[in-house]
């Protein structure tokens, strides 16, 4: 990994906000996982656009999961 990639990943890691609720912990875990895989991707020349696309993909998967839960358990919808 190049020095630039180390700097970029260090800066991105600082953007992760720690919280006290479950969703904050889950987001922090997802960010850690993405940053780990991005080390290699940046080294292979993948641009930041590809990295942002990965975030969009994670959000899409979570939305699909949410929709499936609500389909099975409509009472789970927040009021």
C-alpha positions as CSV (number, residue, x, y, z in Angstrom):
1,X,0.0,0.0,0.0
2,X,1.3,3.4,-0.9
3,X,1.8,6.2,1.6
4,X,-1.1,8.1,-0.1
5,X,-3.4,5.1,0.6
6,X,-2.3,5.1,4.3
7,X,-3.1,8.8,4.5
8,X,-6.4,8.5,2.8
9,X,-7.5,5.5,4.9
10,X,-6.3,7.3,8.1
11,X,-8.4,10.3,7.2
12,X,-11.4,8.2,6.3
13,X,-11.2,6.3,9.6
14,X,-11.4,9.6,11.5
15,X,-14.8,10.2,9.8
16,X,-16.3,7.2,11.5
17,X,-18.4,8.5,14.5
18,X,-18.5,6.3,17.5
19,X,-21.9,6.1,19.3
20,X,-23.6,4.3,22.1
21,X,-26.4,2.6,20.2
22,X,-26.4,-0.6,18.3
23,X,-26.7,1.1,14.9
24,X,-23.5,3.2,15.6
25,X,-21.6,0.0,16.5
26,X,-22.8,-1.8,13.4
27,X,-21.9,1.2,11.2
28,X,-18.4,1.3,12.8
29,X,-17.9,-2.4,12.2
30,X,-19.0,-2.0,8.6
31,X,-16.6,0.9,8.1
32,X,-13.7,-1.1,9.6
33,X,-14.5,-4.0,7.2
34,X,-14.7,-1.7,4.2
35,X,-11.4,0.1,5.1
36,X,-9.6,-3.2,5.5
37,X,-10.7,-4.3,2.0
38,X,-9.9,-0.8,0.6
39,X,-6.3,-1.1,1.6
40,X,-5.8,-3.7,-1.2
41,X,-8.1,-1.9,-3.6
42,X,-6.3,1.4,-3.3
43,X,-3.0,-0.5,-3.8
44,X,-4.5,-2.1,-7.0
45,X,-5.4,1.4,-8.3
46,X,-9.1,1.4,-7.5
47,X,-10.3,5.0,-7.3
48,X,-12.3,6.5,-4.5
49,X,-15.4,6.2,-6.8
50,X,-15.2,2.5,-6.4
51,X,-14.9,2.8,-2.7
52,X,-18.0,5.0,-2.4
53,X,-19.8,2.5,-4.6
54,X,-19.0,-0.2,-2.0
55,X,-20.7,2.0,0.6
56,X,-23.8,2.4,-1.6
57,X,-23.8,-1.4,-2.0
58,X,-23.8,-1.9,1.8
59,X,-26.6,0.6,2.2
60,X,-28.6,-1.2,-0.5
61,X,-28.1,-4.6,1.2
62,X,-29.2,-3.2,4.5
63,X,-32.3,-1.6,2.9
64,X,-33.2,-4.9,1.3
65,X,-32.8,-6.7,4.6
66,X,-35.0,-4.1,6.3
67,X,-37.7,-4.5,3.6
68,X,-37.7,-8.2,4.0
69,X,-38.1,-8.0,7.7
70,X,-41.0,-5.5,7.3
71,X,-42.7,-7.8,4.7
72,X,-42.6,-10.7,7.1
73,X,-43.3,-8.7,10.3
74,X,-45.2,-5.5,9.4
75,X,-45.5,-4.7,13.1
76,X,-41.8,-4.1,13.1
77,X,-42.3,-0.8,11.3
78,X,-41.4,2.2,13.5
79,X,-44.4,4.3,14.5
